[in-house]
Amino acid sequence: MKLIVLLLFAAILTSLGSGLVALFRRGGDPDGLLRALTWRIALSVLAFALLIAGWYFGLLQPHGLGG
């Protein structure tokens, strides 16, 4: 479960980088920016849903900060 969350986080960061590249290209690419934003939002919602599902089914245990 943790590996899946880490892979999703990496995909979100990749989408962020893709949007940054599209932004700095000559004139900016509105379609590339929109596509990167759409993917980033979808992956973030999926990651959040997986974290909630993992907590609900007991695969992930929350813990307090500092022990």
PyMOL Python script that loads the backbone (N, CA, C, O; Angstrom):
from pymol import cmd

cmd.read_pdbstr("""\
ATOM      1  N   MET A   1       0.827  -1.189   0.000  1.00  0.00           N
ATOM      2  CA  MET A   1       0.000   0.000   0.000  1.00  0.00           C
ATOM      3  C   MET A   1       0.871   1.253   0.000  1.00  0.00           C
ATOM      4  O   MET A   1       0.593   2.216  -0.714  1.00  0.00           O
ATOM      5  N   LYS A   2       1.936   1.226   0.817  1.00  0.00           N
ATOM      6  CA  LYS A   2       2.819   2.389   0.880  1.00  0.00           C
ATOM      7  C   LYS A   2       3.525   2.610  -0.449  1.00  0.00           C
ATOM      8  O   LYS A   2       3.750   3.751  -0.853  1.00  0.00           O
ATOM      9  N   LEU A   3       3.874   1.523  -1.132  1.00  0.00           N
ATOM     10  CA  LEU A   3       4.529   1.639  -2.430  1.00  0.00           C
ATOM     11  C   LEU A   3       3.590   2.282  -3.449  1.00  0.00           C
ATOM     12  O   LEU A   3       4.017   3.106  -4.257  1.00  0.00           O
ATOM     13  N   ILE A   4       2.335   1.912  -3.412  1.00  0.00           N
ATOM     14  CA  ILE A   4       1.353   2.499  -4.330  1.00  0.00           C
ATOM     15  C   ILE A   4       1.224   4.003  -4.084  1.00  0.00           C
ATOM     16  O   ILE A   4       1.168   4.788  -5.030  1.00  0.00           O
ATOM     17  N   VAL A   5       1.179   4.394  -2.827  1.00  0.00           N
ATOM     18  CA  VAL A   5       1.077   5.815  -2.487  1.00  0.00           C
ATOM     19  C   VAL A   5       2.323   6.560  -2.952  1.00  0.00           C
ATOM     20  O   VAL A   5       2.217   7.669  -3.476  1.00  0.00           O
ATOM     21  N   LEU A   6       3.497   5.972  -2.768  1.00  0.00           N
ATOM     22  CA  LEU A   6       4.732   6.609  -3.224  1.00  0.00           C
ATOM     23  C   LEU A   6       4.776   6.733  -4.745  1.00  0.00           C
ATOM     24  O   LEU A   6       5.241   7.744  -5.271  1.00  0.00           O
ATOM     25  N   LEU A   7       4.297   5.718  -5.450  1.00  0.00           N
ATOM     26  CA  LEU A   7       4.246   5.786  -6.912  1.00  0.00           C
ATOM     27  C   LEU A   7       3.274   6.867  -7.382  1.00  0.00           C
ATOM     28  O   LEU A   7       3.551   7.580  -8.347  1.00  0.00           O
ATOM     29  N   LEU A   8       2.140   6.986  -6.700  1.00  0.00           N
ATOM     30  CA  LEU A   8       1.204   8.050  -7.042  1.00  0.00           C
ATOM     31  C   LEU A   8       1.799   9.424  -6.780  1.00  0.00           C
ATOM     32  O   LEU A   8       1.589  10.352  -7.561  1.00  0.00           O
ATOM     33  N   PHE A   9       2.538   9.560  -5.691  1.00  0.00           N
ATOM     34  CA  PHE A   9       3.196  10.821  -5.381  1.00  0.00           C
ATOM     35  C   PHE A   9       4.220  11.166  -6.462  1.00  0.00           C
ATOM     36  O   PHE A   9       4.329  12.323  -6.871  1.00  0.00           O
ATOM     37  N   ALA A  10       4.965  10.171  -6.921  1.00  0.00           N
ATOM     38  CA  ALA A  10       5.931  10.398  -7.997  1.00  0.00           C
ATOM     39  C   ALA A  10       5.225  10.801  -9.291  1.00  0.00           C
ATOM     40  O   ALA A  10       5.709  11.667 -10.020  1.00  0.00           O
ATOM     41  N   ALA A  11       4.086  10.178  -9.574  1.00  0.00           N
ATOM     42  CA  ALA A  11       3.325  10.544 -10.770  1.00  0.00           C
ATOM     43  C   ALA A  11       2.775  11.968 -10.672  1.00  0.00           C
ATOM     44  O   ALA A  11       2.719  12.682 -11.674  1.00  0.00           O
ATOM     45  N   ILE A  12       2.372  12.381  -9.472  1.00  0.00           N
ATOM     46  CA  ILE A  12       1.881  13.743  -9.268  1.00  0.00           C
ATOM     47  C   ILE A  12       3.015  14.733  -9.507  1.00  0.00           C
ATOM     48  O   ILE A  12       2.811  15.760 -10.154  1.00  0.00           O
ATOM     49  N   LEU A  13       4.202  14.437  -8.993  1.00  0.00           N
ATOM     50  CA  LEU A  13       5.347  15.317  -9.210  1.00  0.00           C
ATOM     51  C   LEU A  13       5.752  15.361 -10.687  1.00  0.00           C
ATOM     52  O   LEU A  13       6.159  16.412 -11.183  1.00  0.00           O
ATOM     53  N   THR A  14       5.646  14.241 -11.384  1.00  0.00           N
ATOM     54  CA  THR A  14       5.931  14.209 -12.814  1.00  0.00           C
ATOM     55  C   THR A  14       4.948  15.085 -13.575  1.00  0.00           C
ATOM     56  O   THR A  14       5.339  15.808 -14.491  1.00  0.00           O
ATOM     57  N   SER A  15       3.682  15.025 -13.204  1.00  0.00           N
ATOM     58  CA  SER A  15       2.677  15.867 -13.826  1.00  0.00           C
ATOM     59  C   SER A  15       2.952  17.341 -13.553  1.00  0.00           C
ATOM     60  O   SER A  15       2.756  18.188 -14.424  1.00  0.00           O
ATOM     61  N   LEU A  16       3.405  17.639 -12.347  1.00  0.00           N
ATOM     62  CA  LEU A  16       3.767  19.012 -12.011  1.00  0.00           C
ATOM     63  C   LEU A  16       4.923  19.492 -12.891  1.00  0.00           C
ATOM     64  O   LEU A  16       4.897  20.618 -13.389  1.00  0.00           O
ATOM     65  N   GLY A  17       5.918  18.657 -13.080  1.00  0.00           N
ATOM     66  CA  GLY A  17       7.043  18.993 -13.957  1.00  0.00           C
ATOM     67  C   GLY A  17       6.619  19.166 -15.393  1.00  0.00           C
ATOM     68  O   GLY A  17       7.117  20.050 -16.090  1.00  0.00           O
ATOM     69  N   SER A  18       5.697  18.326 -15.845  1.00  0.00           N
ATOM     70  CA  SER A  18       5.181  18.438 -17.208  1.00  0.00           C
ATOM     71  C   SER A  18       4.459  19.765 -17.419  1.00  0.00           C
ATOM     72  O   SER A  18       4.598  20.398 -18.465  1.00  0.00           O
ATOM     73  N   GLY A  19       3.698  20.173 -16.432  1.00  0.00           N
ATOM     74  CA  GLY A  19       3.014  21.467 -16.515  1.00  0.00           C
ATOM     75  C   GLY A  19       4.004  22.617 -16.515  1.00  0.00           C
ATOM     76  O   GLY A  19       3.792  23.618 -17.199  1.00  0.00           O
ATOM     77  N   LEU A  20       5.088  22.486 -15.754  1.00  0.00           N
ATOM     78  CA  LEU A  20       6.108  23.525 -15.713  1.00  0.00           C
ATOM     79  C   LEU A  20       6.798  23.653 -17.070  1.00  0.00           C
ATOM     80  O   LEU A  20       7.053  24.762 -17.538  1.00  0.00           O
ATOM     81  N   VAL A  21       7.096  22.523 -17.696  1.00  0.00           N
ATOM     82  CA  VAL A  21       7.705  22.549 -19.029  1.00  0.00           C
ATOM     83  C   VAL A  21       6.754  23.195 -20.030  1.00  0.00           C
ATOM     84  O   VAL A  21       7.178  24.011 -20.849  1.00  0.00           O
ATOM     85  N   ALA A  22       5.481  22.839 -19.971  1.00  0.00           N
ATOM     86  CA  ALA A  22       4.496  23.422 -20.889  1.00  0.00           C
ATOM     87  C   ALA A  22       4.352  24.922 -20.665  1.00  0.00           C
ATOM     88  O   ALA A  22       4.111  25.670 -21.613  1.00  0.00           O
ATOM     89  N   LEU A  23       4.498  25.368 -19.419  1.00  0.00           N
ATOM     90  CA  LEU A  23       4.385  26.789 -19.101  1.00  0.00           C
ATOM     91  C   LEU A  23       5.546  27.591 -19.679  1.00  0.00           C
ATOM     92  O   LEU A  23       5.349  28.699 -20.176  1.00  0.00           O
ATOM     93  N   PHE A  24       6.766  27.031 -19.615  1.00  0.00           N
ATOM     94  CA  PHE A  24       7.944  27.777 -20.043  1.00  0.00           C
ATOM     95  C   PHE A  24       8.287  27.607 -21.510  1.00  0.00           C
ATOM     96  O   PHE A  24       9.233  28.232 -21.989  1.00  0.00           O
ATOM     97  N   ARG A  25       7.556  26.789 -22.232  1.00  0.00           N
ATOM     98  CA  ARG A  25       7.779  26.706 -23.671  1.00  0.00           C
ATOM     99  C   ARG A  25       7.384  28.021 -24.306  1.00  0.00           C
ATOM    100  O   ARG A  25       6.615  28.795 -23.737  1.00  0.00           O
ATOM    101  N   ARG A  26       7.904  28.260 -25.464  1.00  0.00           N
ATOM    102  CA  ARG A  26       7.647  29.517 -26.168  1.00  0.00           C
ATOM    103  C   ARG A  26       6.148  29.774 -26.297  1.00  0.00           C
ATOM    104  O   ARG A  26       5.431  29.005 -26.937  1.00  0.00           O
ATOM    105  N   GLY A  27       5.685  30.849 -25.691  1.00  0.00           N
ATOM    106  CA  GLY A  27       4.281  31.213 -25.775  1.00  0.00           C
ATOM    107  C   GLY A  27       3.393  30.455 -24.810  1.00  0.00           C
ATOM    108  O   GLY A  27       2.222  30.804 -24.661  1.00  0.00           O
ATOM    109  N   GLY A  28       3.899  29.446 -24.160  1.00  0.00           N
ATOM    110  CA  GLY A  28       3.067  28.651 -23.251  1.00  0.00           C
ATOM    111  C   GLY A  28       2.126  27.754 -24.044  1.00  0.00           C
ATOM    112  O   GLY A  28       1.640  28.145 -25.106  1.00  0.00           O
ATOM    113  N   ASP A  29       1.877  26.590 -23.550  1.00  0.00           N
ATOM    114  CA  ASP A  29       0.996  25.630 -24.213  1.00  0.00           C
ATOM    115  C   ASP A  29      -0.233  25.427 -23.335  1.00  0.00           C
ATOM    116  O   ASP A  29      -0.194  24.635 -22.394  1.00  0.00           O
ATOM    117  N   PRO A  30      -1.339  26.144 -23.637  1.00  0.00           N
ATOM    118  CA  PRO A  30      -2.520  26.026 -22.769  1.00  0.00           C
ATOM    119  C   PRO A  30      -3.074  24.602 -22.696  1.00  0.00           C
ATOM    120  O   PRO A  30      -3.555  24.170 -21.648  1.00  0.00           O
ATOM    121  N   ASP A  31      -3.002  23.873 -23.820  1.00  0.00           N
ATOM    122  CA  ASP A  31      -3.506  22.490 -23.808  1.00  0.00           C
ATOM    123  C   ASP A  31      -2.633  21.601 -22.924  1.00  0.00           C
ATOM    124  O   ASP A  31      -3.145  20.748 -22.199  1.00  0.00           O
ATOM    125  N   GLY A  32      -1.321  21.799 -22.986  1.00  0.00           N
ATOM    126  CA  GLY A  32      -0.411  21.016 -22.143  1.00  0.00           C
ATOM    127  C   GLY A  32      -0.606  21.333 -20.674  1.00  0.00           C
ATOM    128  O   GLY A  32      -0.577  20.439 -19.829  1.00  0.00           O
ATOM    129  N   LEU A  33      -0.807  22.619 -20.369  1.00  0.00           N
ATOM    130  CA  LEU A  33      -1.050  23.006 -18.981  1.00  0.00           C
ATOM    131  C   LEU A  33      -2.351  22.400 -18.464  1.00  0.00           C
ATOM    132  O   LEU A  33      -2.408  21.891 -17.345  1.00  0.00           O
ATOM    133  N   LEU A  34      -3.380  22.460 -19.280  1.00  0.00           N
ATOM    134  CA  LEU A  34      -4.679  21.913 -18.874  1.00  0.00           C
ATOM    135  C   LEU A  34      -4.591  20.406 -18.666  1.00  0.00           C
ATOM    136  O   LEU A  34      -5.138  19.871 -17.702  1.00  0.00           O
ATOM    137  N   ARG A  35      -3.906  19.735 -19.568  1.00  0.00           N
ATOM    138  CA  ARG A  35      -3.765  18.278 -19.462  1.00  0.00           C
ATOM    139  C   ARG A  35      -2.979  17.904 -18.200  1.00  0.00           C
ATOM    140  O   ARG A  35      -3.352  16.971 -17.488  1.00  0.00           O
ATOM    141  N   ALA A  36      -1.895  18.629 -17.925  1.00  0.00           N
ATOM    142  CA  ALA A  36      -1.092  18.349 -16.730  1.00  0.00           C
ATOM    143  C   ALA A  36      -1.903  18.616 -15.460  1.00  0.00           C
ATOM    144  O   ALA A  36      -1.835  17.842 -14.505  1.00  0.00           O
ATOM    145  N   LEU A  37      -2.667  19.708 -15.448  1.00  0.00           N
ATOM    146  CA  LEU A  37      -3.490  20.022 -14.280  1.00  0.00           C
ATOM    147  C   LEU A  37      -4.567  18.954 -14.072  1.00  0.00           C
ATOM    148  O   LEU A  37      -4.827  18.541 -12.942  1.00  0.00           O
ATOM    149  N   THR A  38      -5.181  18.517 -15.152  1.00  0.00           N
ATOM    150  CA  THR A  38      -6.219  17.482 -15.054  1.00  0.00           C
ATOM    151  C   THR A  38      -5.642  16.195 -14.470  1.00  0.00           C
ATOM    152  O   THR A  38      -6.242  15.590 -13.581  1.00  0.00           O
ATOM    153  N   TRP A  39      -4.477  15.777 -14.969  1.00  0.00           N
ATOM    154  CA  TRP A  39      -3.847  14.565 -14.452  1.00  0.00           C
ATOM    155  C   TRP A  39      -3.459  14.726 -12.996  1.00  0.00           C
ATOM    156  O   TRP A  39      -3.631  13.805 -12.198  1.00  0.00           O
ATOM    157  N   ARG A  40      -2.933  15.900 -12.646  1.00  0.00           N
ATOM    158  CA  ARG A  40      -2.499  16.119 -11.271  1.00  0.00           C
ATOM    159  C   ARG A  40      -3.675  16.077 -10.304  1.00  0.00           C
ATOM    160  O   ARG A  40      -3.566  15.509  -9.218  1.00  0.00           O
ATOM    161  N   ILE A  41      -4.793  16.671 -10.690  1.00  0.00           N
ATOM    162  CA  ILE A  41      -5.978  16.643  -9.828  1.00  0.00           C
ATOM    163  C   ILE A  41      -6.521  15.220  -9.704  1.00  0.00           C
ATOM    164  O   ILE A  41      -6.870  14.779  -8.609  1.00  0.00           O
ATOM    165  N   ALA A  42      -6.591  14.512 -10.815  1.00  0.00           N
ATOM    166  CA  ALA A  42      -7.113  13.136 -10.787  1.00  0.00           C
ATOM    167  C   ALA A  42      -6.221  12.230  -9.932  1.00  0.00           C
ATOM    168  O   ALA A  42      -6.724  11.428  -9.146  1.00  0.00           O
ATOM    169  N   LEU A  43      -4.914  12.356 -10.083  1.00  0.00           N
ATOM    170  CA  LEU A  43      -3.998  11.526  -9.290  1.00  0.00           C
ATOM    171  C   LEU A  43      -4.058  11.883  -7.809  1.00  0.00           C
ATOM    172  O   LEU A  43      -3.951  11.006  -6.953  1.00  0.00           O
ATOM    173  N   SER A  44      -4.230  13.168  -7.505  1.00  0.00           N
ATOM    174  CA  SER A  44      -4.322  13.590  -6.107  1.00  0.00           C
ATOM    175  C   SER A  44      -5.591  13.055  -5.451  1.00  0.00           C
ATOM    176  O   SER A  44      -5.562  12.613  -4.303  1.00  0.00           O
ATOM    177  N   VAL A  45      -6.697  13.095  -6.175  1.00  0.00           N
ATOM    178  CA  VAL A  45      -7.956  12.565  -5.643  1.00  0.00           C
ATOM    179  C   VAL A  45      -7.831  11.050  -5.443  1.00  0.00           C
ATOM    180  O   VAL A  45      -8.298  10.512  -4.438  1.00  0.00           O
ATOM    181  N   LEU A  46      -7.205  10.374  -6.394  1.00  0.00           N
ATOM    182  CA  LEU A  46      -6.997   8.925  -6.269  1.00  0.00           C
ATOM    183  C   LEU A  46      -6.113   8.603  -5.064  1.00  0.00           C
ATOM    184  O   LEU A  46      -6.403   7.669  -4.316  1.00  0.00           O
ATOM    185  N   ALA A  47      -5.043   9.366  -4.874  1.00  0.00           N
ATOM    186  CA  ALA A  47      -4.157   9.136  -3.730  1.00  0.00           C
ATOM    187  C   ALA A  47      -4.912   9.355  -2.420  1.00  0.00           C
ATOM    188  O   ALA A  47      -4.777   8.562  -1.488  1.00  0.00           O
ATOM    189  N   PHE A  48      -5.694  10.407  -2.344  1.00  0.00           N
ATOM    190  CA  PHE A  48      -6.474  10.676  -1.134  1.00  0.00           C
ATOM    191  C   PHE A  48      -7.468   9.548  -0.867  1.00  0.00           C
ATOM    192  O   PHE A  48      -7.612   9.105   0.272  1.00  0.00           O
ATOM    193  N   ALA A  49      -8.151   9.083  -1.908  1.00  0.00           N
ATOM    194  CA  ALA A  49      -9.116   7.997  -1.751  1.00  0.00           C
ATOM    195  C   ALA A  49      -8.420   6.711  -1.299  1.00  0.00           C
ATOM    196  O   ALA A  49      -8.954   5.981  -0.464  1.00  0.00           O
ATOM    197  N   LEU A  50      -7.241   6.431  -1.839  1.00  0.00           N
ATOM    198  CA  LEU A  50      -6.507   5.237  -1.420  1.00  0.00           C
ATOM    199  C   LEU A  50      -6.043   5.341   0.030  1.00  0.00           C
ATOM    200  O   LEU A  50      -6.062   4.349   0.759  1.00  0.00           O
ATOM    201  N   LEU A  51      -5.629   6.526   0.449  1.00  0.00           N
ATOM    202  CA  LEU A  51      -5.228   6.698   1.853  1.00  0.00           C
ATOM    203  C   LEU A  51      -6.415   6.489   2.787  1.00  0.00           C
ATOM    204  O   LEU A  51      -6.279   5.829   3.817  1.00  0.00           O
ATOM    205  N   ILE A  52      -7.557   7.033   2.446  1.00  0.00           N
ATOM    206  CA  ILE A  52      -8.753   6.851   3.269  1.00  0.00           C
ATOM    207  C   ILE A  52      -9.172   5.377   3.280  1.00  0.00           C
ATOM    208  O   ILE A  52      -9.518   4.840   4.332  1.00  0.00           O
ATOM    209  N   ALA A  53      -9.141   4.724   2.113  1.00  0.00           N
ATOM    210  CA  ALA A  53      -9.509   3.311   2.041  1.00  0.00           C
ATOM    211  C   ALA A  53      -8.518   2.453   2.826  1.00  0.00           C
ATOM    212  O   ALA A  53      -8.926   1.515   3.513  1.00  0.00           O
ATOM    213  N   GLY A  54      -7.233   2.758   2.735  1.00  0.00           N
ATOM    214  CA  GLY A  54      -6.228   2.012   3.491  1.00  0.00           C
ATOM    215  C   GLY A  54      -6.426   2.147   4.986  1.00  0.00           C
ATOM    216  O   GLY A  54      -6.256   1.183   5.733  1.00  0.00           O
ATOM    217  N   TRP A  55      -6.786   3.348   5.421  1.00  0.00           N
ATOM    218  CA  TRP A  55      -7.070   3.559   6.846  1.00  0.00           C
ATOM    219  C   TRP A  55      -8.337   2.798   7.251  1.00  0.00           C
ATOM    220  O   TRP A  55      -8.368   2.166   8.307  1.00  0.00           O
ATOM    221  N   TYR A  56      -9.380   2.855   6.418  1.00  0.00           N
ATOM    222  CA  TYR A  56     -10.650   2.207   6.736  1.00  0.00           C
ATOM    223  C   TYR A  56     -10.495   0.693   6.850  1.00  0.00           C
ATOM    224  O   TYR A  56     -11.078   0.079   7.744  1.00  0.00           O
ATOM    225  N   PHE A  57      -9.719   0.086   5.959  1.00  0.00           N
ATOM    226  CA  PHE A  57      -9.549  -1.364   5.955  1.00  0.00           C
ATOM    227  C   PHE A  57      -8.398  -1.830   6.846  1.00  0.00           C
ATOM    228  O   PHE A  57      -8.103  -3.024   6.893  1.00  0.00           O
ATOM    229  N   GLY A  58      -7.747  -0.909   7.549  1.00  0.00           N
ATOM    230  CA  GLY A  58      -6.712  -1.279   8.498  1.00  0.00           C
ATOM    231  C   GLY A  58      -5.341  -1.527   7.892  1.00  0.00           C
ATOM    232  O   GLY A  58      -4.458  -2.054   8.569  1.00  0.00           O
ATOM    233  N   LEU A  59      -5.145  -1.158   6.630  1.00  0.00           N
ATOM    234  CA  LEU A  59      -3.852  -1.349   5.993  1.00  0.00           C
ATOM    235  C   LEU A  59      -2.856  -0.256   6.395  1.00  0.00           C
ATOM    236  O   LEU A  59      -1.646  -0.479   6.380  1.00  0.00           O
ATOM    237  N   LEU A  60      -3.360   0.897   6.746  1.00  0.00           N
ATOM    238  CA  LEU A  60      -2.538   2.018   7.192  1.00  0.00           C
ATOM    239  C   LEU A  60      -3.019   2.458   8.561  1.00  0.00           C
ATOM    240  O   LEU A  60      -4.221   2.564   8.804  1.00  0.00           O
ATOM    241  N   GLN A  61      -2.077   2.711   9.449  1.00  0.00           N
ATOM    242  CA  GLN A  61      -2.422   3.142  10.786  1.00  0.00           C
ATOM    243  C   GLN A  61      -1.917   4.562  11.009  1.00  0.00           C
ATOM    244  O   GLN A  61      -0.721   4.816  10.860  1.00  0.00           O
ATOM    245  N   PRO A  62      -2.799   5.491  11.363  1.00  0.00           N
ATOM    246  CA  PRO A  62      -2.323   6.838  11.669  1.00  0.00           C
ATOM    247  C   PRO A  62      -1.570   6.843  12.989  1.00  0.00           C
ATOM    248  O   PRO A  62      -1.808   6.010  13.863  1.00  0.00           O
ATOM    249  N   HIS A  63      -0.659   7.796  13.114  1.00  0.00           N
ATOM    250  CA  HIS A  63       0.086   7.929  14.370  1.00  0.00           C
ATOM    251  C   HIS A  63       0.292   9.405  14.652  1.00  0.00           C
ATOM    252  O   HIS A  63       0.280  10.239  13.747  1.00  0.00           O
ATOM    253  N   GLY A  64       0.477   9.703  15.906  1.00  0.00           N
ATOM    254  CA  GLY A  64       0.700  11.085  16.303  1.00  0.00           C
ATOM    255  C   GLY A  64       2.107  11.536  15.993  1.00  0.00           C
ATOM    256  O   GLY A  64       3.007  10.711  15.832  1.00  0.00           O
ATOM    257  N   LEU A  65       2.301  12.812  15.909  1.00  0.00           N
ATOM    258  CA  LEU A  65       3.632  13.339  15.665  1.00  0.00           C
ATOM    259  C   LEU A  65       4.413  13.376  16.969  1.00  0.00           C
ATOM    260  O   LEU A  65       3.869  13.751  18.007  1.00  0.00           O
ATOM    261  N   GLY A  66       5.660  12.997  16.926  1.00  0.00           N
ATOM    262  CA  GLY A  66       6.521  13.049  18.092  1.00  0.00           C
ATOM    263  C   GLY A  66       6.353  11.909  19.074  1.00  0.00           C
ATOM    264  O   GLY A  66       6.852  11.982  20.197  1.00  0.00           O
ATOM    265  N   GLY A  67       5.655  10.853  18.669  1.00  0.00           N
ATOM    266  CA  GLY A  67       5.586   9.662  19.504  1.00  0.00           C
ATOM    267  C   GLY A  67       4.520   9.687  20.502  1.00  0.00           C
ATOM    268  O   GLY A  67       4.366   8.734  21.265  1.00  0.00           O
TER     269      GLY A  67
END
""", "prot")
cmd.dss("prot")
cmd.show_as("cartoon", "prot")
cmd.util.cbc("prot")
cmd.orient("prot")
